[in-house]
């Protein structure tokens, strides 16, 4: 059994683990916490966005967590539909409503990331004087790195994927910091870049979590055998 304060601390620690934007951190929105008999729904955002309401500091992909009172388990609430709908599903089905198997979630993240091309049109066209050229260059590097990271794991590469994930998450953090400081970028473009980087971060974290369970190809061989 955990307390509300412990639930908040757990979420804060988890979301800030790989957040690397200089001068910023992710903060729990205490006034938006929803308390239920079985736990708490905890929302968070960037501190600079919360304090300034400046869209340059907004983040994307910050799904709230359901923290279970009895066990302290943190379950990410699926994005793409109202939180109230997800809560109703949890109350009908229990924790399995949010526990998509790790490998299925990885494939979902990979497909979602591939549905949207990297937002690097100006950089790819050679328009180096455009205000967005710098961040598009950063995103281009992130896209190449994340694609190789996923392929290396799926191909059974014998590497330390925890360390590789940390390096790639740091690269995403640098791109997010670059974007936060960049000037002359339209709100629409900024939102696109933020969303793409959030998806890249999500995919890296899912590869890391699945890699911790063992090689992908070994799992496939086990199923065939």
C-alpha positions as CSV (number, residue, x, y, z in Angstrom):
1,X,0.0,0.0,0.0
2,X,1.4,3.4,-1.0
3,X,0.4,7.0,-0.2
4,X,-0.5,9.8,-2.6
5,X,2.9,11.5,-1.9
6,X,4.7,8.3,-2.8
7,X,2.7,7.9,-6.0
8,X,3.6,11.5,-7.0
9,X,7.3,10.9,-6.2
10,X,7.3,7.7,-8.3
11,X,5.9,9.4,-11.3
12,X,8.2,12.4,-11.0
13,X,11.3,10.1,-10.7
14,X,10.3,8.0,-13.7
15,X,9.4,10.8,-16.2
16,X,12.6,12.8,-15.3
17,X,14.9,9.8,-15.7
18,X,15.7,10.6,-19.3
19,X,14.5,14.2,-19.7
20,X,17.5,16.3,-20.6
21,X,16.4,19.8,-21.4
22,X,18.7,22.3,-19.7
23,X,17.0,24.5,-17.2
24,X,13.8,22.5,-17.3
25,X,12.3,19.5,-15.6
26,X,9.0,17.6,-15.8
27,X,6.6,18.4,-12.9
28,X,3.5,16.7,-11.6
29,X,0.3,18.8,-11.9
30,X,-0.9,18.4,-8.3
31,X,-4.2,20.2,-9.0
32,X,-5.1,17.7,-11.7
33,X,-4.5,14.4,-9.9
34,X,-7.6,12.2,-9.9
35,X,-8.0,10.0,-6.9
36,X,-9.8,6.7,-7.1
37,X,-10.2,3.9,-4.6
38,X,-7.6,1.8,-6.4
39,X,-5.0,4.6,-7.0
40,X,-4.3,8.0,-8.6
41,X,-4.2,9.3,-12.2
42,X,-1.2,11.6,-12.3
43,X,-0.6,14.2,-15.0
44,X,2.7,16.0,-15.7
45,X,4.2,18.6,-18.0
46,X,7.3,20.7,-18.4
47,X,8.0,23.1,-15.6
48,X,8.8,26.0,-18.0
49,X,5.5,25.4,-19.9
50,X,3.6,25.2,-16.7
51,X,5.1,28.5,-15.4
52,X,5.1,30.5,-18.6
53,X,2.4,29.1,-20.8
54,X,4.9,29.6,-23.6
55,X,4.3,27.0,-26.4
56,X,8.0,26.8,-27.1
57,X,8.3,24.8,-23.9
58,X,5.3,22.5,-24.4
59,X,6.0,18.8,-24.7
60,X,4.1,16.0,-26.6
61,X,3.4,12.4,-25.7
62,X,3.1,13.0,-21.9
63,X,0.6,10.4,-21.2
64,X,-0.6,10.4,-17.6
65,X,0.0,7.5,-15.3
66,X,-2.3,5.4,-13.2
67,X,-0.5,4.5,-10.0
68,X,-2.0,1.5,-8.2
69,X,-2.6,2.1,-4.5
70,X,-2.0,-1.5,-3.4
71,X,1.2,-2.2,-5.3
72,X,2.7,1.1,-6.5
73,X,2.7,-0.2,-10.1
74,X,2.6,2.7,-12.7
75,X,0.5,2.1,-15.8
76,X,0.8,4.6,-18.6
77,X,-2.7,5.6,-19.7
78,X,-3.1,5.2,-23.5
79,X,-3.1,8.4,-25.6
80,X,-5.6,9.0,-28.4
81,X,-8.8,9.0,-26.5
82,X,-10.3,10.8,-23.4
83,X,-8.8,9.8,-20.1
84,X,-12.3,9.2,-18.7
85,X,-12.8,6.4,-21.3
86,X,-9.5,4.8,-20.3
87,X,-10.5,4.9,-16.6
88,X,-13.8,3.3,-17.4
89,X,-12.1,0.5,-19.3
90,X,-9.7,0.0,-16.4
91,X,-12.6,-0.3,-14.0
92,X,-14.3,-2.9,-16.2
93,X,-11.2,-5.0,-17.2
94,X,-8.6,-4.3,-14.5
95,X,-4.9,-3.6,-15.0
96,X,-4.8,-5.8,-18.2
97,X,-6.6,-2.9,-19.9
98,X,-3.3,-1.0,-19.9
99,X,-0.8,-4.0,-19.9
100,X,-0.3,-4.5,-23.6
101,X,2.6,-7.0,-23.9
102,X,5.9,-5.3,-24.2
103,X,6.7,-6.7,-27.6
104,X,3.3,-5.8,-29.0
105,X,3.8,-2.2,-27.7
106,X,7.2,-2.0,-29.4
107,X,5.7,-3.0,-32.7
108,X,2.9,-0.4,-32.2
109,X,5.5,2.3,-31.5
110,X,7.5,1.3,-34.5
111,X,4.5,1.5,-36.8
112,X,3.4,4.8,-35.3
113,X,6.9,6.3,-35.8
114,X,7.0,5.1,-39.4
115,X,3.6,6.5,-40.3
116,X,5.0,10.1,-40.1
117,X,8.1,11.0,-42.2
118,X,10.7,13.0,-40.3
119,X,9.8,16.7,-40.5
120,X,13.0,17.7,-42.2
121,X,11.7,19.2,-45.5
122,X,13.8,22.4,-45.5
123,X,17.0,20.6,-44.4
124,X,16.5,17.9,-47.1
125,X,15.8,20.5,-49.7
126,X,19.1,22.3,-48.8
127,X,17.4,25.4,-47.4
128,X,20.0,26.1,-44.8
129,X,18.9,29.7,-44.2
130,X,15.5,28.8,-42.9
131,X,15.0,29.3,-39.2
132,X,14.0,25.7,-38.8
133,X,17.0,24.3,-40.7
134,X,19.1,23.7,-37.5
135,X,16.4,21.7,-35.6
136,X,15.6,19.8,-38.8
137,X,19.3,18.8,-39.0
138,X,19.1,17.6,-35.4
139,X,15.9,15.6,-36.2
140,X,17.5,14.1,-39.3
141,X,20.3,12.7,-37.1
142,X,17.8,11.4,-34.5
143,X,15.8,9.7,-37.2
144,X,18.8,7.9,-38.7
145,X,20.1,6.9,-35.2
146,X,16.7,5.6,-34.0
147,X,16.1,3.6,-37.2
148,X,19.5,1.9,-36.9
149,X,18.9,1.2,-33.2
150,X,15.6,-0.5,-33.9
151,X,17.0,-2.5,-36.8
152,X,20.1,-3.6,-34.8
153,X,17.9,-5.0,-32.0
154,X,15.4,-6.7,-34.3
155,X,18.4,-8.2,-36.2
156,X,19.8,-9.8,-33.1
157,X,22.8,-7.5,-32.7
158,X,25.0,-8.5,-29.7
159,X,25.2,-5.0,-28.2
160,X,24.5,-3.4,-24.9
161,X,21.1,-2.0,-25.7
162,X,20.7,-0.3,-22.4
163,X,23.8,1.8,-23.0
164,X,22.8,2.4,-26.7
165,X,19.3,3.5,-25.5
166,X,20.8,6.0,-23.0
167,X,23.0,7.5,-25.7
168,X,20.1,7.9,-28.1
169,X,17.8,9.3,-25.4
170,X,20.5,11.9,-24.7
171,X,20.5,12.8,-28.4
172,X,16.8,13.3,-28.3
173,X,17.2,15.4,-25.2
174,X,19.8,17.6,-27.0
175,X,17.4,18.0,-30.0
176,X,14.6,19.0,-27.5
177,X,16.8,21.5,-25.9
178,X,17.8,23.0,-29.3
179,X,14.2,23.3,-30.2
180,X,13.3,24.9,-26.9
181,X,15.9,27.6,-27.5
182,X,15.3,28.1,-31.3
183,X,13.7,31.3,-32.5
184,X,11.7,32.1,-35.6
185,X,9.9,28.7,-35.7
186,X,6.1,28.8,-36.2
187,X,3.9,27.2,-33.6
188,X,2.7,24.6,-36.1
189,X,6.3,23.6,-37.0
190,X,7.3,23.5,-33.3
191,X,4.4,21.2,-32.5
192,X,5.4,18.9,-35.4
193,X,9.0,18.7,-34.2
194,X,7.9,18.1,-30.6
195,X,5.6,15.3,-31.6
196,X,8.2,13.6,-33.7
197,X,10.8,13.8,-31.0
198,X,8.3,12.5,-28.4
199,X,7.6,9.5,-30.7
200,X,11.3,8.9,-31.1
201,X,11.8,8.9,-27.4
202,X,8.9,6.5,-26.9
203,X,10.3,4.1,-29.5
204,X,13.8,4.1,-27.9
205,X,12.4,3.4,-24.5
206,X,10.3,0.5,-25.8
207,X,13.3,-1.1,-27.6
208,X,15.3,-0.7,-24.3
209,X,12.5,-2.3,-22.2
210,X,12.1,-5.2,-24.6
211,X,15.8,-5.7,-25.0
212,X,16.0,-6.2,-21.3
213,X,13.9,-9.3,-21.6
214,X,16.2,-10.9,-24.2
215,X,16.9,-11.0,-28.0
216,X,14.0,-10.6,-30.3
217,X,15.2,-13.3,-32.7
218,X,15.6,-15.8,-29.9
219,X,12.0,-15.3,-28.9
220,X,10.9,-15.9,-32.5
221,X,13.0,-19.1,-32.7
222,X,11.4,-20.3,-29.4
223,X,7.9,-19.8,-30.8
224,X,8.8,-21.7,-34.0
225,X,10.3,-24.6,-32.0
